[in-house]
Amino acid sequence: MYQPFLDNLLQLAQPLTLLILTAGLLLGLFFGALPGLSATMAVAILLPITFSMEPDMGLAMLVATYIGGISGGLVAATLLRIPGTPSSIATTFDAYPLACKGEATKALATGMIASAVGGLISLAVLVAFAPMLSRFAIRFGAHEYAMLTLAALMLVIVLSQANLLKGLATAFLGLAVATVGFAPIGGTQRFTFGVVDLMGGIGIVPFMVGLFAVSQLIREATEKSVRVRQNFDIRGTGVRLSEFVANIGNMLRSSAIGIGIGVLPGIGGAASNLVAYGAARQASKNPEEFGKGAIAGVYASESANNASIGGALLPLITLGIPGDGVTAILIGGFTIHGLQPGPLLFQNAPDVVAMIYAAFLVATLLLLIVQLATIRIFPRVLLVPRHYLLPVLAMLMVVGTYAADNRLFDVWLMLGFGVLGYLLERYGFPLAPMVLGFVLGPIFETNLRRALMYSEGDLLPFVTRPISGVLLVIAVALLFYGASSLMRSRRAA
């Protein structure tokens, strides 16, 4: 495997091949940076084009597009508090406050470096431990998935900062929003109120863009804001070596979370960056700084979302099971070239596997170079007068939301969630638990109902199955930890 890997590295160094890889990377960056567009859409658009290419080159281009799409959300999340992709939701919590303090360049560079580190760590795990980790992931059944999502939902205790009750309230609100439409099992209509457009449920694009982007737009338009002077004269990128070294453990932990969640089909980067952010705040000596421009928060969220790429590729390559929506489309890339992802891929097409590894490495490094080379261009967006910037942003939000599912109804939903997000934040309700509840709610419900169907309503297997039992203990421990922290803070007050 190592010799084909080195051979493919040399092939990717050829000018034409490098140009093709760069084109896919830039397209992914573009789609990731615009709200409503995503890495999934970018890969889907490029999929037919790869039919005329050699299998290894076509798949390499798709992998590069995937990496660019996940990383692209960093720019809008940092400069405009608009998560370009669901994977960059947690990035807005600290990167945007840093930009508001005049340190947009530093926030962007930190995210770029963390993304590269997370990607490289996940690649190392992908190459070294692919078969072993996939065998572990395949042992996850409905009981394990239900308890895993429950444990992640309990992280609202961490994400809700000092106010546990408000965090739990917004988490349950996110769960309630996720139940709109047809039930995942049984097909019962819920909370549709006779509206046909609600029968398909509420999509993540209008929900996410409304909650974060529109609410920010309302805030900018209605509240007087002081323009922050951006420091464009700093040397280098503004990232300190001491900060990077201090966050090595943070990046390792966050990358491990990203890989672990990425391996599990159906959860993806949207959950991994939120979970990693919560874990970083819990482990921090200064948790009160999170949400106000903490560098550790940027390192955690960005290293986790890029690490989830390698995690999602693990079950795809070794078992033929897609880890997320993008890898599901990548199966089509294998199919149109007559390949079947799975254990036999290592025997039948080792060169293709080696090319995927090589493309992952080259695309990650190339992405870092491209981003750092253009880093001084992006912060100048903040210098654009608001009466020019806000209409352009509003247009992009409407177009992106409509393009996601071609429904005008989604635009109205986006506006409604924008007003809701603005009111929640104004009265001190955190948005992160609501997002986590919305993302993980359907996964929890589906697997809980499946597990109860398998056991004929018996709850005991949730405890007796080893992995499920451990995850349940973690969820309960998180709940008690949050309650005890709340009681201690009230006594101290």
C-alpha positions in Angstrom: 0.0 0.0 0.0 2.9 2.4 0.8 4.5 2.1 -2.7 1.2 2.8 -4.6 0.6 5.7 -2.2 4.0 7.2 -3.1 3.4 6.6 -6.8 0.1 8.4 -6.6 1.7 11.3 -4.8 4.0 11.7 -7.7 1.1 11.5 -10.1 -0.8 14.2 -8.3 2.3 16.4 -8.6 1.9 16.5 -12.4 0.6 20.0 -13.5 -2.6 18.8 -15.2 -3.5 16.4 -12.4 -2.8 19.1 -9.8 -5.0 21.6 -11.8 -7.9 19.1 -11.8 -7.5 18.6 -8.0 -7.3 22.3 -7.4 -10.4 22.9 -9.5 -12.4 20.4 -7.4 -11.0 22.0 -4.2 -11.9 25.5 -5.2 -15.4 24.5 -6.2 -15.9 22.8 -2.8 -14.6 26.0 -1.0 -17.1 28.1 -3.0 -20.1 25.9 -2.2 -19.1 25.6 1.4 -18.7 29.4 1.9 -22.2 30.2 0.6 -25.2 29.5 3.0 -27.6 27.0 1.4 -24.9 25.4 -0.7 -22.9 22.4 0.6 -20.2 19.9 0.0 -22.9 17.4 -0.9 -24.2 19.6 -3.7 -20.7 20.3 -5.0 -19.8 16.6 -5.2 -23.1 15.8 -6.8 -22.5 18.4 -9.5 -19.0 17.1 -10.3 -20.0 13.4 -10.2 -21.1 13.2 -13.9 -17.9 15.0 -15.0 -15.7 12.3 -13.5 -17.3 9.7 -15.7 -14.8 10.6 -18.5 -11.8 10.4 -16.2 -9.8 7.5 -15.0 -11.3 6.0 -11.8 -8.5 7.0 -9.5 -8.4 10.6 -10.9 -12.1 11.0 -10.8 -12.4 9.8 -7.2 -9.4 12.0 -6.2 -11.2 15.1 -7.6 -14.4 14.2 -5.6 -12.4 13.7 -2.4 -10.8 17.1 -2.9 -14.2 18.7 -3.4 -15.5 17.1 -0.3 -12.6 18.5 1.8 -13.0 22.0 0.3 -16.7 22.0 0.9 -16.4 21.1 4.6 -13.6 23.7 5.1 -15.4 26.5 3.1 -17.9 27.3 5.9 -15.1 28.8 8.0 -15.0 32.1 6.2 -18.7 33.1 6.5 -18.9 31.7 10.0 -16.0 33.9 11.1 -16.7 37.1 9.2 -20.5 37.2 9.1 -21.7 34.7 11.8 -23.3 32.7 9.0 -22.3 29.0 9.1 -21.7 28.2 5.5 -22.2 24.5 6.2 -23.7 22.6 9.2 -20.1 21.6 10.1 -19.2 25.2 10.9 -22.0 26.0 13.3 -19.8 25.8 16.4 -17.2 27.9 14.7 -19.4 30.9 14.8 -19.5 30.8 18.6 -15.9 32.1 19.0 -14.5 33.0 15.6 -17.1 35.7 15.0 -16.5 37.4 18.4 -12.8 37.3 17.6 -13.5 39.1 14.3 -15.6 41.6 16.2 -12.6 42.4 18.3 -10.5 43.2 15.2 -8.8 39.8 15.0 -10.5 38.4 11.9 -7.2 37.4 10.3 -6.2 35.5 13.4 -9.5 33.8 13.7 -9.4 32.7 10.1 -5.8 31.5 10.3 -6.5 29.6 13.5 -9.5 27.8 11.8 -7.5 27.0 8.7 -4.6 25.5 10.7 -6.9 23.5 12.9 -8.8 22.2 9.9 -5.5 21.0 8.3 -4.4 19.3 11.6 -7.8 17.6 12.0 -7.7 16.4 8.4 -4.1 15.1 8.7 -4.9 13.2 11.9 -8.0 11.6 10.4 -6.0 10.6 7.4 -3.4 8.9 9.6 -6.2 7.0 11.4 -7.8 6.2 8.0 -4.6 4.6 6.7 -3.6 2.9 9.9 -6.8 1.7 11.6 -9.4 1.5 8.8 -10.3 -2.2 9.2 -10.3 -2.2 13.0 -12.4 0.9 13.5 -14.9 -0.2 10.9 -15.3 -3.5 12.6 -16.1 -1.6 15.8 -18.6 0.7 14.1 -20.4 -2.2 12.6 -21.3 -3.4 16.1 -23.4 -0.4 16.6 -27.1 -1.3 16.4 -30.2 0.7 17.1 -29.7 0.6 20.9 -26.2 1.9 20.6 -27.1 4.7 18.2 -30.0 5.8 20.5 -27.8 6.0 23.5 -25.0 7.7 21.6 -27.3 10.5 20.5 -28.8 10.7 24.0 -25.3 11.3 25.4 -24.6 14.0 22.7 -27.9 15.6 23.6 -26.9 15.7 27.3 -24.0 17.9 26.2 -26.6 20.8 26.3 -25.5 20.9 29.9 -22.1 21.9 28.8 -23.2 24.1 25.9 -25.8 26.0 27.9 -23.1 27.7 30.0 -24.4 29.0 33.3 -28.1 28.6 32.6 -29.0 24.9 32.6 -32.7 25.5 32.4 -32.5 27.8 29.3 -30.2 25.3 27.6 -32.5 22.4 28.2 -35.5 24.6 27.0 -33.8 25.4 23.7 -32.7 21.8 23.3 -36.3 20.5 23.7 -37.4 23.3 21.3 -35.0 21.9 18.7 -36.3 18.4 19.3 -39.9 19.7 18.8 -39.0 21.4 15.5 -37.4 18.2 14.3 -40.6 16.2 14.8 -42.6 18.3 12.2 -43.6 16.2 9.2 -44.1 12.5 8.7 -42.8 10.3 11.5 -39.6 8.4 10.4 -41.2 5.1 11.4 -45.0 4.6 10.8 -45.4 7.7 8.6 -47.8 9.5 11.0 -48.3 13.2 10.3 -47.1 15.4 13.1 -47.6 19.2 13.6 -48.3 19.8 10.0 -51.7 21.6 10.7 -52.9 20.7 7.2 -50.0 22.6 5.5 -48.7 20.5 2.6 -45.3 22.1 2.7 -44.8 21.0 6.3 -45.4 17.3 5.5 -41.8 17.0 4.3 -40.5 18.3 7.5 -38.2 21.3 8.1 -34.9 21.3 6.3 -31.6 22.1 7.9 -30.8 24.9 5.4 -33.8 27.2 6.3 -33.4 26.3 10.0 -29.7 27.0 10.1 -29.6 30.0 7.9 -32.6 31.6 9.7 -31.4 30.9 13.2 -27.9 32.2 12.7 -27.7 34.4 9.5 -31.2 36.1 9.5 -31.1 36.7 13.2 -27.7 38.4 12.8 -29.0 40.4 9.9 -31.9 41.6 12.1 -29.5 42.5 14.8 -27.3 44.5 12.4 -30.2 46.3 11.0 -32.0 47.2 14.2 -29.2 47.7 16.7 -26.5 50.3 16.6 -23.1 48.7 16.1 -19.7 50.1 16.4 -17.4 49.3 13.5 -14.3 47.5 14.8 -11.0 48.5 13.3 -9.4 45.4 11.8 -5.7 45.0 12.2 -4.3 44.3 8.7 -0.7 45.2 9.6 0.0 42.2 11.8 3.0 40.1 10.8 2.2 36.6 9.5 -1.2 35.3 10.4 -1.4 36.4 14.0 -1.4 32.8 15.2 1.0 32.4 18.1 3.2 29.3 18.4 2.4 29.2 22.2 -1.3 29.1 21.5 -0.9 26.3 18.9 1.2 24.2 21.3 -1.3 24.8 24.2 -4.1 23.5 22.0 -2.4 20.4 20.7 -4.3 18.3 23.3 -7.5 20.1 22.4 -7.0 19.3 18.7 -6.2 15.7 19.4 -9.3 15.3 21.5 -11.5 17.1 19.0 -10.1 15.2 16.1 -10.8 11.9 17.9 -14.4 13.1 18.5 -14.7 14.0 14.8 -13.3 10.7 13.6 -15.5 8.7 16.1 -18.7 10.5 15.1 -17.8 10.5 11.4 -17.4 6.7 11.4 -21.0 6.3 12.6 -23.3 6.5 9.6 -25.9 9.3 9.6 -24.5 11.6 12.3 -21.8 13.6 10.5 -19.8 16.8 11.0 -22.8 18.9 12.1 -22.8 17.0 15.4 -19.1 16.4 15.7 -18.1 20.1 15.8 -20.8 20.8 18.4 -19.8 17.8 20.6 -16.1 18.7 20.3 -16.8 22.3 21.2 -18.7 21.2 24.3 -15.9 18.8 25.3 -13.3 21.6 24.9 -15.3 24.0 27.1 -15.7 21.3 29.7 -12.0 20.6 29.8 -11.0 24.2 29.8 -9.7 26.0 32.9 -11.5 29.2 31.7 -14.9 28.0 30.4 -16.4 31.4 30.9 -14.3 32.7 27.9 -16.0 30.4 25.5 -18.5 32.3 23.3 -16.6 35.5 23.7 -13.7 34.8 21.4 -11.8 31.8 22.9 -9.1 30.5 20.6 -9.6 27.0 22.0 -13.2 27.0 20.7 -12.0 27.7 17.2 -9.4 25.0 17.4 -11.9 22.5 18.7 -14.7 23.0 16.2 -12.5 23.3 13.1 -10.3 20.3 13.8 -13.4 18.2 14.6 -15.3 18.9 11.4 -12.4 18.1 9.1 -11.5 15.0 11.1 -15.0 13.8 10.5 -14.1 13.5 6.8 -11.6 10.8 7.4 -14.1 9.1 9.8 -16.8 9.1 7.2 -14.5 7.6 4.6 -13.6 4.7 6.9 -16.8 2.7 6.6 -17.2 3.7 3.0 -13.8 2.2 1.9 -13.7 -0.8 4.1 -17.4 -1.8 4.4 -19.2 0.0 1.6 -21.3 1.9 4.1 -21.6 5.7 3.7 -20.8 7.8 6.7 -22.7 10.8 5.6 -24.5 12.4 2.6 -21.3 13.1 0.7 -19.9 9.6 1.0 -23.3 8.3 -0.1 -22.8 10.2 -3.4 -19.2 9.0 -3.6 -20.6 5.4 -3.8 -22.0 6.6 -7.2 -18.5 7.7 -8.1 -17.3 4.1 -7.5 -20.2 2.6 -9.3 -19.9 4.6 -12.5 -16.3 3.3 -12.8 -17.3 -0.3 -12.1 -16.0 -0.4 -8.6 -17.6 -1.7 -5.4 -16.4 -0.1 -2.1 -15.9 -2.6 0.6 -13.4 -5.2 1.9 -12.7 -6.5 -1.7 -11.7 -3.0 -2.8 -8.3 -3.4 -1.1 -7.7 -6.6 -3.2 -9.3 -5.6 -6.5 -8.2 -2.0 -6.8 -5.4 -1.1 -4.3 -4.3 1.7 -6.6 -7.7 3.4 -6.2 -7.5 3.2 -2.4 -3.9 4.6 -2.5 -5.0 7.4 -4.7 -7.8 8.4 -2.3 -5.3 8.5 0.5 -2.9 10.5 -1.6 -5.6 12.9 -2.8 -6.7 13.4 0.8 -3.1 14.4 1.8 -2.5 16.7 -1.2 -5.9 18.4 -1.0 -5.5 19.1 2.7 -2.1 20.7 2.3 -3.1 22.5 -0.9 -6.2 23.8 0.9 -4.1 25.3 3.7 -1.8 27.0 1.2 -4.6 28.5 -0.8 -6.5 29.7 2.3 -3.4 31.2 3.9 -2.4 32.9 0.6 -5.8 34.6 0.4 -6.3 35.2 4.1 -5.8 39.0 3.9 -8.5 39.4 1.3 -11.5 37.9 3.2 -11.4 40.2 6.3 -11.9 43.2 4.0 -15.5 42.1 3.7 -16.0 43.7 7.2 -14.9 47.1 5.7 -17.9 47.1 3.3 -20.5 49.7 4.5 -23.6 47.9 6.0 -26.1 49.5 3.6 -24.2 47.7 0.8 -23.4 44.5 2.6 -26.8 43.7 4.2 -28.8 43.6 1.0 -26.2 41.4 -0.7 -26.3 39.0 2.3 -30.1 38.9 2.3 -30.1 38.1 -1.4 -27.6 35.3 -0.9 -29.6 33.8 2.0 -32.8 33.8 0.0 -31.2 32.3 -3.1 -29.3 29.7 -1.1 -32.3 28.7 0.9 -34.5 28.4 -2.2 -31.9 26.5 -4.1 -31.5 23.8 -1.4 -35.0 22.2 -2.2 -36.5 24.6 -4.7 -39.3 25.6 -2.3 -40.4 29.2 -1.7 -41.9 28.0 1.6 -38.4 27.4 2.9 -37.7 31.1 2.5 -40.6 31.9 4.8 -39.4 29.3 7.3 -35.9 30.9 7.2 -37.4 34.3 8.0 -39.5 32.8 10.9 -36.5 31.1 12.4 -34.5 34.3 12.0 -37.0 36.2 14.2 -37.0 33.3 16.7 -33.2 33.2 16.9 -33.1 36.9 17.4 -35.6 36.8 20.3 -34.0 33.8 21.9 -30.5 35.4 22.0 -31.9 38.7 23.1 -33.4 37.0 26.2 -30.3 34.9 27.0 -31.3 31.5 25.5 -28.4 29.7 23.9 -28.8 28.6 20.3 -26.3 25.7 20.3 -28.5 23.3 22.3 -31.4 24.0 19.9 -29.2 23.1 16.9 -28.0 19.9 18.6 -31.6 18.9 19.4 -32.7 19.5 15.8 -29.7 17.6 14.2 -29.8 14.6 16.6 -33.5 14.5 17.3 -34.5 12.4 14.2 -31.5 10.1 14.7 -32.5 9.5 18.3 -36.1 8.9 17.6 -35.5 6.6 14.7 -33.1 4.4 16.6 -35.1 4.4 19.8 -38.2 3.2 18.0 -36.2 0.6 16.1 -34.6 -0.6 19.3 -38.0 -0.9 21.1 -39.4 -2.8 18.1 -36.5 -5.3 18.2 -36.9 -5.9 21.9 -40.7 -5.8 21.8 -40.8 -2.8 24.1 -38.3 -4.1 26.6 -35.9 -1.4 27.9 -33.4 -3.8 29.5 -31.2 -4.2 26.4 -30.3 -0.6 26.7 -28.5 -1.5 29.9 -27.4 -5.0 29.2 -25.7 -4.4 25.8 -22.2 -3.4 26.7 -21.7 -0.4 24.4 -25.2 0.9 24.9 -24.8 0.6 28.7 -21.6 2.5 28.7 -23.1 5.3 26.6 -26.2 5.4 28.9 -23.9 5.8 31.9 -22.1 8.7 30.2 -25.4 10.4 29.4 -26.6 10.1 33.0 -23.2 11.3 34.3 -23.4 14.4 32.1 -26.8 15.2 33.4 -25.7 14.9 37.1 -22.6 16.9 36.3 -24.6 19.7 34.9 -27.1 19.7 37.8 -24.3 19.7 40.4 -22.5 22.5 38.6 -25.7 24.6 38.6 -26.1 24.0 42.3 -22.5 25.0 43.1 -22.8 28.2 41.1 -26.0 29.1 42.8 -24.4 28.5 46.3 -21.4 30.6 45.2 -23.7 33.4 44.1 
